[in-house]
Amino acid sequence: MNLSLPHTIENINGEKLTFLKITSKNGVDYLEVENEVQPNAGPPMHVHYSQDECLTVISGKMGYVVLGGETKYAEAGEIVLFKAGTAHKFWNAGNEVLYCKGYISDPQNVMYFLTNIFASANENGGRPGIYDAAFLLTRYRSEFGLLEIPALVQKLLFPLVLLFGNLMGKHKKFVDAP
């Protein structure tokens, strides 16, 4: 999968994300992004272990929460920063489309990971397929985590899913995985 910029992904859950360009400042790479989120839509509780995620609300109302924290809101002009290792989720808390601009730093494999998670969700009625989730969350476990998938499932079921899925050739769709 050759991902040139700009690169836009969408899922059937109401999220559209455009990876615009990579810039560098003081030796650190920043992947500039734009997103559009439909009312009541947004990513599940997740964590970027190695990346900061920063979003500036351009229009609309963003609801967000860090794991164990209280729900907060941001509106046009406000900036929300999720530091690396901070489990969080956000959603469109308004009635109009939520537009944000921001960055992910250091981008590493985020474009590949999210492109494939979105594609799998689209192919499987809104949730990533079990093999795809097992492959991506195992391969990139040092970078990303989806906390809404129980740890027991990830530790016990994912290895079995990978074993049988690989025997069935399902791994071939990820032959270009970085």
DOLOBA-639838 format. One record per residue (C-alpha): x, y, z. Coordinates in pm, 1 decimal, padded with zeros to 6 digits. Last residue first. Layout:
[[X, Y, Z]]
...
END
This chain:
[[00568.4, -00142.2, 00731.2]]
[[00277.1, -00358.6, 00615.4]]
[[00303.8, -00432.4, 00240.4]]
[[00204.3, -00800.4, 00270.9]]
[[-00099.0, -00699.7, 00477.9]]
[[-00365.8, -00846.5, 00247.2]]
[[-00160.9, -01166.5, 00238.0]]
[[-00216.6, -01223.2, 00611.6]]
[[-00559.2, -01374.6, 00538.9]]
[[-00395.2, -01682.0, 00388.0]]
[[-00610.6, -01943.3, 00565.8]]
[[-00314.5, -02059.1, 00776.3]]
[[-00253.6, -01692.8, 00862.8]]
[[-00614.6, -01657.7, 00978.4]]
[[-00583.9, -01972.1, 01191.3]]
[[-00274.4, -01849.9, 01372.8]]
[[-00380.5, -01485.9, 01385.3]]
[[-00722.1, -01569.8, 01530.7]]
[[-00555.0, -01794.3, 01787.2]]
[[-00309.0, -01520.5, 01888.3]]
[[-00597.2, -01266.4, 01903.4]]
[[-00814.9, -01478.1, 02132.5]]
[[-00597.3, -01499.3, 02442.5]]
[[-00414.3, -01168.9, 02489.4]]
[[-00636.7, -00936.2, 02283.0]]
[[-00959.6, -01094.6, 02402.4]]
[[-00841.2, -01082.0, 02763.3]]
[[-00745.1, -00716.3, 02720.8]]
[[-01104.3, -00631.4, 02623.8]]
[[-01142.5, -00444.7, 02292.9]]
[[-01268.6, -00097.9, 02392.6]]
[[-00912.2, 00000.8, 02476.5]]
[[-00792.2, 00015.5, 02118.4]]
[[-00413.8, 00040.7, 02144.3]]
[[-00151.3, 00194.7, 01923.8]]
[[00226.6, 00238.5, 01889.1]]
[[00400.2, -00052.8, 02066.2]]
[[00107.9, -00277.7, 01974.3]]
[[00163.8, -00212.3, 01602.0]]
[[00190.8, -00573.0, 01481.6]]
[[-00050.2, -00705.3, 01743.5]]
[[-00313.2, -00435.1, 01704.6]]
[[-00293.0, -00456.9, 01325.9]]
[[-00310.3, -00836.2, 01298.8]]
[[-00574.9, -00892.1, 01565.4]]
[[-00789.6, -00606.2, 01438.1]]
[[-00766.1, -00735.9, 01080.9]]
[[-00844.3, -01091.9, 01192.0]]
[[-01143.8, -00980.8, 01400.8]]
[[-01291.1, -00754.8, 01132.4]]
[[-01290.9, -00384.8, 01218.0]]
[[-01627.2, -00249.8, 01331.6]]
[[-01867.7, -00045.3, 01117.2]]
[[-02042.7, -00312.1, 00910.4]]
[[-01744.1, -00532.5, 00833.7]]
[[-01598.3, -00398.5, 00508.2]]
[[-01616.8, -00036.0, 00622.8]]
[[-01459.4, -00123.8, 00957.6]]
[[-01181.7, -00308.4, 00772.5]]
[[-01113.6, -00007.7, 00550.4]]
[[-01107.0, 00228.6, 00852.1]]
[[-00865.7, 00001.1, 01043.9]]
[[-00649.0, -00032.7, 00730.8]]
[[-00616.5, 00339.9, 00667.3]]
[[-00572.9, 00398.0, 01041.7]]
[[-00273.9, 00163.4, 01071.4]]
[[-00104.6, 00266.3, 00747.2]]
[[-00137.5, 00637.6, 00821.9]]
[[-00034.1, 00594.6, 01187.3]]
[[00285.8, 00402.1, 01112.5]]
[[00548.5, 00652.8, 01241.8]]
[[00366.5, 00987.9, 01274.5]]
[[00585.9, 01148.8, 01543.3]]
[[00376.7, 01362.9, 01601.2]]
[[00014.6, 01369.0, 01492.0]]
[[-00114.5, 01704.9, 01379.0]]
[[-00412.3, 01935.5, 01374.2]]
[[-00712.3, 02063.7, 01191.4]]
[[-01070.2, 02009.2, 01303.3]]
[[-01416.6, 02021.1, 01149.7]]
[[-01720.7, 01892.8, 01342.5]]
[[-02026.8, 01854.7, 01118.4]]
[[-02337.6, 02013.0, 01268.6]]
[[-02559.5, 01893.7, 01554.4]]
[[-02296.3, 01908.1, 01825.8]]
[[-02096.5, 01672.3, 02046.6]]
[[-01886.9, 01538.1, 01760.7]]
[[-01665.7, 01283.2, 01926.7]]
[[-01341.5, 01238.1, 02113.1]]
[[-01162.8, 00948.8, 02274.6]]
[[-00867.1, 00919.0, 02504.2]]
[[-00589.5, 00701.8, 02646.8]]
[[-00283.0, 00915.7, 02716.4]]
[[00042.4, 00742.2, 02618.2]]
[[00157.4, 01020.3, 02387.8]]
[[-00001.9, 01351.3, 02485.6]]
[[-00358.6, 01429.2, 02379.1]]
[[-00375.7, 01799.0, 02299.3]]
[[-00705.8, 01984.4, 02247.7]]
[[-00699.9, 02333.0, 02095.9]]
[[-00989.9, 02578.7, 02100.3]]
[[-01060.9, 02810.6, 01807.9]]
[[-01411.6, 02681.8, 01742.0]]
[[-01545.9, 02477.0, 02034.3]]
[[-01402.7, 02234.6, 02287.0]]
[[-01587.5, 02019.5, 02538.5]]
[[-01490.1, 01815.8, 02842.3]]
[[-01604.6, 01480.9, 02980.8]]
[[-01444.3, 01394.3, 03312.7]]
[[-01140.9, 01173.2, 03351.0]]
[[-01077.3, 00801.7, 03399.0]]
[[-00949.7, 00756.5, 03043.3]]
[[-00923.3, 01096.6, 02877.6]]
[[-01247.1, 01250.0, 02758.6]]
[[-01362.8, 01449.5, 02460.4]]
[[-01664.3, 01631.9, 02322.3]]
[[-01598.7, 01844.8, 02018.1]]
[[-01835.6, 02119.0, 01907.7]]
[[-01855.7, 02254.6, 01555.2]]
[[-01611.5, 02461.9, 01356.8]]
[[-01233.9, 02492.1, 01328.8]]
[[-01156.8, 02288.9, 01640.6]]
[[-00780.8, 02257.0, 01678.8]]
[[-00659.6, 01900.6, 01726.1]]
[[-00331.0, 01771.2, 01869.5]]
[[-00230.5, 01406.1, 01882.4]]
[[00103.9, 01323.7, 02045.7]]
[[00249.9, 00996.6, 01928.0]]
[[00437.7, 00703.6, 02077.8]]
[[00178.4, 00515.0, 02283.9]]
[[-00114.2, 00642.1, 02078.8]]
[[-00413.7, 00537.8, 02286.2]]
[[-00773.2, 00455.0, 02208.3]]
[[-01127.0, 00496.5, 02338.0]]
[[-01344.7, 00473.4, 02027.9]]
[[-01318.5, 00718.0, 01736.5]]
[[-01588.5, 00973.9, 01665.8]]
[[-01953.3, 01004.8, 01566.7]]
[[-02241.3, 01169.6, 01755.5]]
[[-02282.1, 01433.6, 01480.7]]
[[-02055.0, 01367.3, 01178.7]]
[[-01679.9, 01407.8, 01213.4]]
[[-01460.7, 01588.2, 00963.9]]
[[-01086.3, 01570.0, 01004.5]]
[[-00780.7, 01755.1, 00888.6]]
[[-00424.9, 01633.9, 00942.2]]
[[-00062.8, 01749.4, 00951.1]]
[[00185.7, 01471.3, 01019.0]]
[[00459.5, 01624.8, 01231.4]]
[[00818.3, 01498.7, 01223.2]]
[[01064.5, 01599.3, 01497.2]]
[[01422.1, 01707.9, 01419.2]]
[[01372.8, 02062.3, 01548.5]]
[[01066.0, 02103.5, 01328.3]]
[[00973.9, 01870.7, 01046.5]]
[[00666.3, 01875.2, 00823.0]]
[[00465.5, 01584.8, 00691.7]]
[[00170.7, 01656.6, 00467.8]]
[[-00208.5, 01643.8, 00445.5]]
[[-00341.6, 01325.3, 00606.2]]
[[-00714.8, 01362.7, 00557.4]]
[[-00958.2, 01202.3, 00800.5]]
[[-01329.6, 01145.2, 00748.8]]
[[-01538.7, 00996.5, 01028.4]]
[[-01909.3, 00916.3, 01016.3]]
[[-01927.8, 00549.0, 01118.9]]
[[-01911.8, 00431.5, 00758.1]]
[[-01543.4, 00514.1, 00754.1]]
[[-01345.6, 00766.1, 00557.0]]
[[-00982.7, 00794.6, 00452.0]]
[[-00805.9, 01077.2, 00271.8]]
[[-00439.9, 01086.4, 00160.5]]
[[-00255.0, 01407.6, 00073.8]]
[[00000.4, 01269.3, 00055.9]]
[[00110.7, 00938.3, -00090.5]]
[[00027.8, 00608.1, 00073.9]]
[[00169.2, 00314.9, -00122.1]]
[[00000.0, 00000.0, 00000.0]]
END
